[in-house]
């Protein structure tokens, strides 16, 4: 894993693994059609609170355990936004680019 790694062909398992190890800048299209650049991670040392509810924890645990969702379900990844210091989520199919950051 290098700081200038750019995900051109999204590999979701690799993305999740890198989120567990580092902070990534992820550019994605929001529900309203605008783009957002978010610095996020799945490193527990950044978390200041748990997921907001049981459903989010279950969805994340299911994603982490299986790495695959049912074909008719929209894939959503819950991550810690290091700038907002809170949990955020994005649809995997809306990711435009992601890149490792220095932290």
C-alpha positions in Angstrom: 0.0 0.0 0.0 1.5 3.3 -1.1 0.3 6.9 -0.5 -0.3 7.5 -4.2 -2.4 4.4 -4.8 -5.4 5.2 -7.0 -8.2 2.7 -7.5 -9.0 2.7 -11.2 -10.9 -0.6 -11.3 -12.7 -0.7 -8.0 -12.0 -3.8 -6.0 -14.4 -3.6 -3.0 -12.5 -6.1 -0.8 -9.2 -4.2 -1.4 -11.0 -0.9 -0.7 -12.3 -2.2 2.6 -8.9 -3.7 3.6 -7.2 -0.4 2.8 -9.8 1.5 4.8 -9.0 -0.7 7.8 -5.3 0.3 7.5 -5.4 3.9 6.3 -7.3 7.1 5.6 -8.6 7.3 2.0 -10.0 10.2 0.0 -13.1 9.0 -1.7 -14.9 11.0 -4.3 -18.5 9.8 -4.8 -21.7 11.0 -6.2 -24.3 11.9 -3.5 -28.0 11.0 -3.7 -28.7 14.6 -4.8 -26.4 14.3 -7.8 -23.6 16.4 -6.4 -20.1 15.1 -5.8 -18.4 14.9 -2.4 -14.7 14.3 -1.5 -14.5 12.6 1.9 -11.5 11.6 3.9 -12.5 8.4 5.7 -11.3 5.2 7.4 -12.3 2.0 9.1 -9.4 2.2 11.6 -11.0 1.9 15.1 -8.4 4.3 16.6 -10.3 7.2 14.8 -13.8 6.3 16.1 -15.1 8.4 18.9 -18.5 6.7 19.0 -20.0 3.5 17.7 -22.4 3.2 14.8 -25.6 5.1 15.4 -28.0 2.1 15.4 -28.2 -1.6 15.3 -29.1 -1.8 11.7 -26.0 0.0 10.6 -23.8 -2.2 12.7 -25.5 -5.3 11.3 -25.1 -4.1 7.7 -21.4 -3.3 8.2 -20.7 -6.6 9.9 -22.5 -8.5 7.1 -20.5 -6.6 4.5 -17.2 -7.3 6.3 -18.0 -10.9 6.9 -19.2 -11.8 3.4 -17.9 -9.1 1.2 -20.9 -9.6 -1.0 -24.5 -8.5 -0.9 -27.6 -9.9 -2.4 -27.8 -9.1 -6.1 -30.9 -6.9 -5.7 -29.5 -4.9 -2.7 -27.7 -1.6 -3.1 -24.2 -1.9 -1.6 -23.6 0.8 1.0 -20.4 1.2 3.0 -20.3 2.9 6.4 -17.1 4.6 7.2 -15.7 7.1 9.7 -15.4 10.6 8.2 -12.1 11.9 9.8 -13.0 15.6 9.2 -16.6 15.5 10.4 -15.7 13.0 13.2 -18.8 11.0 12.6 -20.1 8.0 10.6 -21.1 8.5 7.0 -22.0 6.2 4.2 -21.9 6.0 0.5 -23.1 3.7 -2.2 -20.3 1.6 -3.7 -21.7 2.0 -7.2 -21.4 5.8 -6.8 -17.7 5.9 -6.1 -15.8 8.0 -8.8 -12.3 7.6 -7.4 -10.4 6.8 -4.2 -6.9 7.5 -3.2 -4.7 6.8 -0.1 -3.9 9.9 2.0 -1.1 10.6 4.4 -3.5 10.4 7.3 
